[in-house]
Each structure stands twice: as structure tokens, then as C-alpha cells.
């Protein structure tokens, strides 16, 4: 890491978005960077005549508190940077003042511009898991992305989701955890739930597995308990709450298991395209509306297509690295009763 990287960590420290690992990294660097201590002292002198003593004192108090120094034993404002306790601390303080002195005030005064959003995305055919700065664990499904930045701080924990994710939220009664999924928001304090919000699907779904969450839009709000689901229809703006048999089943994708509950073939194909990173074309419009219920775990795409061919009247072929699904006219009459017109 270069100096710019560490200055970014300093900014994160000020805004309360720094992780424990980053704080330790910053502290270790400050303790061993003698050359930067010298630069910091120079910048301290340069900045001190441009920033009043009260502001300096407030910034030093803030930084000292965040780094965990003893606030009961600190020198006066004019002498603090020379005190032995501040030798390792002076680099942080001077860096912050240096940022101000060279005209980069927006780093501290407008946080939304100071710290770029953190974006975690997963390609089609892949899955990922991560731990957020607050300790919340997140599992991302194929073709999904979460974005979090200055609104994920010491007052609130807000992130945006595009795709599907399972959240095991770290409890914090003073900082609600909010997932924004398009027009739908899910608010929790300490709980676990699954949110599915792909741009190419007609619904946004939230399923709760533990605790309690509030699912809301500008017009509607539901509080749900474990094994309940809220579905928002993008076309109509309607939102509906229902019960489910087992909420955890909706997150089985984490274990590479696909579960379909009376899903249309069109929706299933979208899931298969993301999971296997393969383009699948349905040639027949009527075939898209066949509904399938079943599950598949760690199966190849071909084996899943074979199983589906036993459930609805379809045949398939591979052409130019694409899979073409066609309606099996000979078998269609046996499946007409399964066709549901939406």
C-alpha cells in the first residue's frame, strides 16, 4: 500500500467506516513510518496557521478516541503533537489537517464524495460470501451485486442489492440494517433473511428465516416473522405477505441446490442462465408458461434439462454454445392441464 491508500484509511477512520483489520493496519504503519512522522510534523506546522485551535483540538479528540488512546492524559492543544504519546498519533492528526490545508476539504465535509462506494459483485456461474464491516455475513448468488458506502457507518447500516443475497445480520439495536432492493427496502436489527431482486425478474422477494424484519415501499409496509415471505410485483406495485413451509429452503442456493416451487419455465431458465453462465433460448412462447416444482443439487445443466423434459413437453439442443428449448408437440397434449395462463 502507498501513502494515498493509508490516507484513505485515515478518512475512513474519521467517518467511522474503517474495519478492525484496517485500523490495525493503519496503526502498525504509523508506528513504523518514521519518514512520514517527519512529513506529518512539517504539515502540522503548515496547516496550524490555517485552522483554528478549537478545530484542531476537536479533530485530535475525535481521532484519539477512534484509535483508543487515553483521553485523560493528553497535553494542551498547542503542545499535543510534540508529546511522546502523540508521536505515533501525530501522523494521523497532521494528515487530516494536511488534507484540509491543501484544499481537499470535501474529504471531511462531504463524506459522500470523500469515500467511494464499496462494490462487491459476483459473475454468472459464481457465488461468494463476505463479512461486512459491522460483522454481518453475506452470501451472494450468481449475477448479484451489493453496494455500500458512507451510509454504512456508525449511525446506520444501509446497502443496495441488485440480485440475490442471504444476510445474517450482526445485532446492533442502535443501528438498523437496511437493504435497498429497488423500490423495496428491508429493515432489520439482528436477523437472517433472503432477498431476491434481479433486474430481469418481475418480482422482488424477501423471505425471513430468523428474527423479525420490516419490508416496505413508499406506499406499503409489512412486518414479517420466520417462515413468511413478502413478494413485490414490479409491474403493479402491489406487495403481498404469505407463509412458507421452510424459509431456509429459499436460501438453499448457498449450498448449490436449486429448488423450484411452481415456477414458470421462463423464470427457471433465468436462474439456470445465471447459475451455469449459459445462454438459454425458449423458442415457444407457450412453453415459457409451464410450471415446474422440484429440486436439483450439484447437478450438471444437462441432467437438469433431462429432468425438466420429464416434467413438461420440451426438447433441447446445443447450438453455437447456446441451448435451445423447443416445445415437444407430440407430448404437449399430455401436459395441457399443467399449463397455467398468467
VEXDREN-2710 file (C-alpha; in Angstrom, 1 decimal):
% VEXDREN-2710
k/r/px/py/pz
1/UNK/0.0/0.0/0.0
2/UNK/1.2/3.5/-0.8
3/UNK/0.7/6.8/1.2
4/UNK/-2.6/7.5/-0.7
5/UNK/-4.0/4.2/0.5
6/UNK/-3.2/5.0/4.1
7/UNK/-4.7/8.5/3.8
8/UNK/-7.9/6.8/2.6
9/UNK/-7.8/4.7/5.7
10/UNK/-7.4/7.9/7.8
11/UNK/-10.5/9.3/6.1
12/UNK/-12.4/6.0/6.9
13/UNK/-11.2/6.3/10.5
14/UNK/-12.7/9.8/10.8
15/UNK/-16.0/8.8/9.3
16/UNK/-16.3/5.6/11.3
17/UNK/-16.3/3.2/8.4
18/UNK/-12.9/1.7/9.0
19/UNK/-12.8/-2.0/9.8
20/UNK/-10.9/-3.5/12.7
21/UNK/-8.4/-5.0/10.3
22/UNK/-7.9/-1.7/8.5
23/UNK/-7.5/0.1/11.8
24/UNK/-4.8/-2.4/12.9
25/UNK/-3.1/-2.0/9.5
26/UNK/-3.1/1.8/9.9
27/UNK/-1.8/1.7/13.4
28/UNK/1.1/-0.6/12.5
29/UNK/2.0/1.6/9.6
30/UNK/2.1/4.7/11.7
31/UNK/4.2/3.1/14.3
32/UNK/7.0/2.2/11.9
33/UNK/6.8/5.1/9.4
34/UNK/9.5/7.5/10.7
35/UNK/9.8/9.3/7.5
36/UNK/6.1/10.0/7.4
37/UNK/6.2/11.2/11.0
38/UNK/8.6/13.9/9.9
39/UNK/6.4/14.8/7.0
40/UNK/3.4/14.9/9.3
41/UNK/5.2/17.3/11.7
42/UNK/6.0/19.6/8.7
43/UNK/2.4/19.5/7.5
44/UNK/1.2/20.2/11.0
45/UNK/3.2/23.4/11.1
46/UNK/1.9/24.3/7.6
47/UNK/-1.7/23.7/8.5
48/UNK/-1.8/25.0/12.0
49/UNK/-1.9/28.7/10.9
50/UNK/-4.8/28.0/8.6
51/UNK/-7.0/26.1/11.0
52/UNK/-8.1/27.5/14.4
53/UNK/-7.0/25.8/17.6
54/UNK/-10.5/24.8/18.6
55/UNK/-11.0/22.9/15.3
56/UNK/-7.6/21.2/15.7
57/UNK/-8.5/20.2/19.2
58/UNK/-11.8/18.8/18.1
59/UNK/-10.2/16.8/15.3
60/UNK/-7.5/15.5/17.7
61/UNK/-10.1/14.5/20.2
62/UNK/-12.0/12.6/17.6
63/UNK/-9.1/10.8/16.1
64/UNK/-7.7/10.0/19.6
65/UNK/-11.0/8.5/20.6
66/UNK/-11.3/6.4/17.5
67/UNK/-7.7/5.0/17.9
68/UNK/-8.3/4.2/21.5
69/UNK/-5.7/6.4/23.1
70/UNK/-6.1/7.5/26.8
71/UNK/-8.1/10.8/26.6
72/UNK/-7.4/11.5/30.3
73/UNK/-3.7/12.1/29.7
74/UNK/-3.3/14.5/26.8
75/UNK/-1.3/17.7/26.5
76/UNK/-2.6/21.1/25.7
77/UNK/-3.7/21.9/22.1
78/UNK/-0.5/23.8/21.3
79/UNK/1.8/21.1/22.6
80/UNK/-0.1/17.9/21.8
81/UNK/1.8/17.0/18.6
82/UNK/5.1/17.1/20.5
83/UNK/4.1/14.9/23.4
84/UNK/5.5/11.3/23.3
85/UNK/2.0/9.8/23.3
86/UNK/1.4/11.8/20.2
87/UNK/4.5/10.9/18.2
88/UNK/2.7/7.9/16.6
89/UNK/-0.6/9.8/16.7
90/UNK/0.7/13.0/15.2
91/UNK/0.9/11.4/11.8
92/UNK/-2.9/10.8/11.7
93/UNK/-3.7/14.3/13.0
94/UNK/-1.3/16.1/10.7
95/UNK/-2.5/14.1/7.8
96/UNK/-6.1/15.2/8.4
97/UNK/-5.0/18.8/8.8
98/UNK/-2.9/18.5/5.7
99/UNK/-5.9/17.3/3.7
100/UNK/-7.6/20.5/4.7
101/UNK/-4.6/22.7/4.2
102/UNK/-4.2/21.8/0.6
103/UNK/-7.8/22.5/-0.2
104/UNK/-9.3/19.0/-0.1
105/UNK/-11.9/20.0/2.5
106/UNK/-14.6/17.9/0.8
107/UNK/-12.9/14.7/2.1
108/UNK/-14.2/15.6/5.6
109/UNK/-17.1/18.0/4.9
110/UNK/-18.9/15.9/2.2
111/UNK/-18.5/12.2/3.1
112/UNK/-20.5/11.0/0.1
113/UNK/-17.7/12.4/-2.2
114/UNK/-14.8/11.5/0.1
115/UNK/-15.2/7.8/0.2
116/UNK/-16.1/5.8/-2.9
117/UNK/-18.7/3.2/-2.6
118/UNK/-17.5/-0.4/-2.0
119/UNK/-19.0/-2.7/-4.6
120/UNK/-18.9/-6.5/-4.4
121/UNK/-20.2/-8.3/-7.5
122/UNK/-20.4/-11.9/-8.5
123/UNK/-20.3/-13.1/-12.1
124/UNK/-22.8/-15.5/-13.5
125/UNK/-21.8/-19.1/-12.7
126/UNK/-20.2/-18.0/-9.4
127/UNK/-21.2/-17.4/-5.8
128/UNK/-19.4/-15.6/-3.0
129/UNK/-19.6/-14.9/0.7
130/UNK/-18.2/-11.9/2.7
131/UNK/-18.3/-10.2/6.1
132/UNK/-19.3/-6.6/6.2
133/UNK/-17.5/-4.0/8.5
134/UNK/-20.2/-4.5/11.2
135/UNK/-19.7/-8.3/11.3
136/UNK/-22.8/-9.1/9.2
137/UNK/-22.3/-12.1/7.0
138/UNK/-23.5/-12.0/3.4
139/UNK/-23.8/-14.7/0.7
140/UNK/-24.2/-13.5/-2.9
141/UNK/-25.8/-15.6/-5.6
142/UNK/-24.7/-15.7/-9.2
143/UNK/-25.0/-12.4/-11.1
144/UNK/-25.5/-10.4/-8.0
145/UNK/-24.0/-7.2/-6.5
146/UNK/-24.1/-5.2/-3.3
147/UNK/-23.0/-1.6/-2.9
148/UNK/-22.3/0.2/0.4
149/UNK/-20.5/3.4/1.3
150/UNK/-20.9/6.4/3.6
151/UNK/-24.4/5.4/4.7
152/UNK/-22.9/2.2/6.2
153/UNK/-21.4/3.9/9.2
154/UNK/-21.7/4.4/13.0
155/UNK/-25.3/5.7/12.7
156/UNK/-26.9/3.5/10.2
157/UNK/-26.2/0.4/8.0
158/UNK/-27.6/0.8/4.6
159/UNK/-26.6/-1.0/1.4
160/UNK/-28.0/-1.6/-2.1
161/UNK/-28.7/-5.0/-3.6
162/UNK/-29.0/-6.0/-7.2
163/UNK/-29.6/-9.7/-7.5
164/UNK/-30.0/-12.2/-4.7
165/UNK/-28.3/-12.4/-1.3
166/UNK/-28.7/-14.0/2.1
167/UNK/-28.0/-11.8/5.1
168/UNK/-27.0/-13.0/8.6
169/UNK/-27.2/-9.6/10.3
170/UNK/-24.9/-8.7/13.3
171/UNK/-27.2/-7.4/16.1
172/UNK/-27.0/-3.7/16.8
173/UNK/-30.1/-2.1/18.3
174/UNK/-28.8/1.4/17.7
175/UNK/-28.0/0.9/14.1
176/UNK/-30.8/-0.6/11.9
177/UNK/-29.6/-2.7/9.0
178/UNK/-31.4/-1.8/5.7
179/UNK/-31.2/-3.5/2.4
180/UNK/-32.4/-1.4/-0.5
181/UNK/-33.6/-3.5/-3.4
182/UNK/-35.0/-1.1/-6.0
183/UNK/-38.4/0.2/-4.7
184/UNK/-38.3/-2.3/-1.8
185/UNK/-36.4/-1.8/1.5
186/UNK/-35.9/-4.5/4.2
187/UNK/-35.1/-3.2/7.7
188/UNK/-33.7/-5.4/10.4
189/UNK/-31.8/-5.1/13.7
190/UNK/-30.4/-8.7/14.1
191/UNK/-31.8/-11.4/12.0
192/UNK/-31.3/-13.6/8.9
193/UNK/-33.2/-13.3/5.6
194/UNK/-33.0/-13.8/1.9
195/UNK/-33.7/-11.1/-0.7
196/UNK/-34.1/-11.8/-4.4
197/UNK/-34.2/-8.7/-6.6
198/UNK/-32.9/-9.4/-10.1
199/UNK/-33.5/-6.6/-12.7
200/UNK/-34.8/-9.1/-15.3
201/UNK/-37.5/-10.7/-13.0
202/UNK/-41.0/-9.4/-12.4
203/UNK/-40.9/-9.8/-8.6
204/UNK/-38.8/-8.8/-5.6
205/UNK/-39.0/-11.4/-2.8
206/UNK/-38.0/-11.3/0.8
207/UNK/-38.1/-14.5/3.0
208/UNK/-37.3/-14.4/6.7
209/UNK/-35.5/-17.3/8.4
210/UNK/-35.0/-15.8/11.9
211/UNK/-35.8/-12.7/13.9
212/UNK/-38.1/-10.0/12.5
213/UNK/-37.9/-7.6/9.7
214/UNK/-39.9/-4.8/8.1
215/UNK/-40.4/-4.8/4.4
216/UNK/-41.6/-1.5/3.0
217/UNK/-42.1/0.7/-0.1
218/UNK/-43.3/4.3/-0.3
219/UNK/-46.9/3.0/0.0
220/UNK/-46.9/-0.3/1.9
221/UNK/-45.2/-1.9/4.9
222/UNK/-45.2/-5.4/6.3
223/UNK/-43.6/-6.8/9.4
224/UNK/-42.8/-10.5/8.9
225/UNK/-41.7/-13.3/11.1
226/UNK/-39.7/-16.5/10.3
227/UNK/-41.1/-18.6/7.5
228/UNK/-43.0/-15.7/6.0
229/UNK/-42.5/-14.2/2.6
230/UNK/-43.2/-10.8/1.0
231/UNK/-43.5/-10.5/-2.8
232/UNK/-43.5/-7.2/-4.6
233/UNK/-44.8/-7.0/-8.1
234/UNK/-42.8/-4.5/-10.2
235/UNK/-45.5/-4.1/-12.8
236/UNK/-48.4/-3.4/-10.5
237/UNK/-46.6/-2.1/-7.4
238/UNK/-48.6/-4.5/-5.2
239/UNK/-47.0/-6.2/-2.3
240/UNK/-48.3/-9.4/-0.6
241/UNK/-47.3/-11.3/2.5
242/UNK/-47.7/-15.1/2.7
243/UNK/-46.4/-18.0/4.8
244/UNK/-43.9/-20.6/3.5
245/UNK/-43.2/-24.1/4.7
246/UNK/-39.5/-23.6/5.4
247/UNK/-37.8/-20.2/4.9
248/UNK/-34.3/-21.8/4.7
249/UNK/-35.3/-23.6/1.6
250/UNK/-35.3/-20.3/-0.2
251/UNK/-31.6/-19.9/0.6
252/UNK/-30.5/-23.4/-0.5
253/UNK/-28.7/-21.8/-3.5
254/UNK/-25.9/-21.2/-1.0
255/UNK/-25.4/-25.0/-0.9
256/UNK/-25.6/-25.2/-4.8
257/UNK/-29.1/-26.6/-4.6
258/UNK/-31.8/-25.3/-6.9
259/UNK/-35.4/-25.5/-5.6
260/UNK/-38.4/-24.6/-7.8
261/UNK/-41.9/-24.1/-6.3
262/UNK/-44.4/-24.0/-9.1
263/UNK/-42.0/-21.7/-11.1
264/UNK/-42.6/-20.9/-14.7
265/UNK/-40.1/-22.3/-17.1
266/UNK/-39.3/-18.8/-18.1
267/UNK/-38.2/-17.9/-14.5
268/UNK/-36.3/-21.2/-14.2
269/UNK/-34.4/-20.5/-17.3
270/UNK/-33.2/-17.2/-15.9
271/UNK/-31.9/-18.9/-12.8
272/UNK/-30.2/-21.6/-14.9
273/UNK/-28.5/-18.9/-17.1
274/UNK/-27.1/-17.2/-14.0
275/UNK/-26.1/-20.4/-12.2
276/UNK/-24.4/-22.0/-15.2
277/UNK/-23.4/-18.9/-17.1
278/UNK/-25.0/-20.2/-20.3
279/UNK/-27.5/-18.6/-22.7
280/UNK/-30.7/-20.5/-23.0
281/UNK/-33.4/-19.6/-25.6
282/UNK/-37.0/-20.7/-25.3
283/UNK/-38.4/-20.8/-28.8
284/UNK/-42.1/-21.3/-27.9
285/UNK/-44.0/-18.6/-26.0
286/UNK/-46.5/-21.1/-24.6
287/UNK/-43.6/-23.2/-23.3
288/UNK/-42.5/-20.4/-21.1
289/UNK/-45.7/-20.7/-19.0
290/UNK/-45.3/-24.3/-18.0
291/UNK/-44.8/-24.5/-14.2
292/UNK/-42.3/-26.9/-12.6
293/UNK/-41.8/-28.0/-9.0
294/UNK/-38.7/-29.8/-8.0
295/UNK/-35.1/-29.6/-6.8
296/UNK/-31.6/-30.3/-8.0
297/UNK/-28.4/-30.3/-6.1
298/UNK/-24.9/-30.2/-7.7
299/UNK/-26.4/-31.5/-11.0
300/UNK/-25.0/-30.7/-14.4
301/UNK/-27.1/-28.5/-16.6
302/UNK/-27.7/-31.3/-19.0
303/UNK/-29.1/-33.5/-16.2
304/UNK/-31.4/-30.7/-15.1
305/UNK/-32.7/-30.3/-18.7
306/UNK/-33.3/-34.0/-18.9
307/UNK/-35.4/-33.9/-15.7
308/UNK/-37.3/-30.9/-16.9
309/UNK/-38.1/-32.8/-20.1
310/UNK/-39.9/-35.3/-18.0
311/UNK/-42.0/-32.6/-16.3
312/UNK/-43.1/-30.5/-19.3
313/UNK/-43.2/-31.1/-23.1
314/UNK/-39.8/-29.8/-24.2
315/UNK/-36.8/-30.9/-26.1
316/UNK/-33.4/-29.2/-26.2
317/UNK/-30.3/-28.9/-28.4
318/UNK/-27.0/-27.1/-28.1
319/UNK/-26.2/-24.7/-31.0
320/UNK/-23.3/-22.3/-31.1
321/UNK/-22.7/-22.5/-27.4
322/UNK/-26.4/-21.8/-26.7
323/UNK/-29.1/-24.1/-25.5
324/UNK/-32.3/-24.0/-27.5
325/UNK/-35.5/-25.2/-25.8
326/UNK/-38.3/-26.3/-28.1
327/UNK/-41.8/-27.5/-27.4
328/UNK/-42.4/-31.2/-27.9
329/UNK/-45.6/-31.2/-29.9
330/UNK/-46.1/-35.0/-29.6
331/UNK/-46.1/-34.8/-25.8
332/UNK/-47.9/-31.5/-25.5
333/UNK/-51.4/-33.0/-25.2
334/UNK/-50.3/-34.8/-22.0
335/UNK/-49.3/-31.6/-20.3
336/UNK/-52.1/-29.3/-21.3
337/UNK/-53.6/-29.4/-17.9
338/UNK/-50.3/-28.2/-16.4
339/UNK/-50.4/-25.0/-18.5
340/UNK/-51.4/-22.0/-16.4
341/UNK/-52.1/-18.8/-18.2
342/UNK/-50.8/-15.9/-16.1
END
